[in-house]
Amino acid sequence: MPGFCLEPFMRIAIGQMWQESNTFNRNLTRWSDFENWGVAVGPEIFEKYGQTGEIGGVLAGIRQWPEPPRELVGLARFTCWPWGAVESGTAKRILETFDEQLRIAGPLDAVCLVLHGAMAAENEPDLSGALLERVRAKVGPDVPIVATFDLHANLTRRMLTNANLLCGYHTAPHLDSWQTGERAVRGLWKILKRGVRPQTIWRKLPMFTAAENHNTFTGIPAPIYERLKQLETEDDVLAANVAMVMPWFDAPQLGWTVMLTTARRESRWEQTVDQLCSTCWSIRHELEAVDRLPPAEVVKRALALGKHPIVIGDGADATNSGAPGDSTCLLRELLAAIKIPHGALTFMVDPVAVSEAYRVGVGGTFDSEIGGRLAAAYSSPVRVRGVVEKLQNVEWTLTGHISKNLPVNMGRGAIVRAGDVQILLVERGGPGSSPRLYESVGLDPRRCGIVVAKSPSGFRADYDPFVAGSLLADCPGCASPHWDEMRFDKINRPLWPLNSLATPNEANWCESGWVN
């Protein structure tokens, strides 16, 4: 690739297209869903979201440069909470908006994009790669493109060949969105000011694993991510990444990715990637070994512990993993419990039930079905008779797992009490891993007996500091780890654990080598 601009005054464009798409959630993500999470175009990106997540980190990182750029150009910001694949017309509109904003922007010296890396549309399994490809076509080969991505991205050659530098999260739970933005522009500074021409060595691994054991702080993969951080302290290393992939993502080239971006091609970096790959492959069975309990048993176990609060993670209905958040499996068991000391908290994405609660009004008797509408294949509605305790919009700011200073609006909300169970009904999905969801409407998960977090593992970041214990539920759902129940049509095979593999070399579809 030709040399890059080394001029002292630079124009750098910044944009975001972020969503984790669960292709087993049959509810499509539409334009209105992005609007609910805040579409921004041009300078309003910085005005509204300059202190949020990766964009905030990018701006903070640029402010640390010895020599600031002449101008930061806002492109577009499209963010939506994990849900189903993006509707084709919406995807087309998003990509065309970036095209238009690049046209308006004029000549640029660099582009920085905030992506997820596991984002699909109805007719495009690699939406992140599609955007990078279009941006490259617009700016040409001489303009460096850097991008951030989620630790659960499904990285593709298309992404690597159209970006000069990809920089991913190093933590799960994801607590480093801001820092990832900073890391990306540190690399960009080396490209622009030191004349570094990034070289990336990568290898795809034919594996995916359950998300419950992806904890990079205290879990099985922790040593891998410590090694990545060590590598990035070396001056020649621009980025070191292991993407553990979003497993509920039926797309070609699905699998883990190990990747190292350096200032020059050297055999030692190839050896480093090989060593990381060997370590990743060696822990796959451990990562799949998760202790989950069926709904009735997990509630029984929580009550038997005799302490509070106990958080139950319902990974199969995890709104953070793109599930609808309307499973009634755990709700049925909570309602069936004779007595729950200190009560239980759960939430349900059900706009129909919310409307019924508003019709009844505060203090009125709620007698209607809840849940089981958005993913009817996995659970059915349950009739609930209770009292409407509160009606309130569910709006708050997320700082913790997944983002920092992210405005959250889950629409209208209603608290319905049925016996010892308080159910927070919301119109739209959102962070099911955070206690702030409950706190935003005046509920206190610290004082309850059982609290449900619709999350496989990310909930630990915000719940572990105060809970007395945690359990994992084994429920059906479109984010279930029962892989034999999932219909994968687009993936490359063989792919572990769907297929038996002794070594990764048995999967000849996996790509590897140097790019750029």
Order of alpha helices (4+ residues) and beta strands (2+ residues): beta-alpha-beta-alpha-alpha-beta-alpha-beta-alpha-beta-alpha-beta-alpha-beta-alpha-beta-beta-alpha-alpha-alpha-beta-alpha-beta-alpha-beta-beta-beta-beta-alpha-beta-alpha-beta-beta
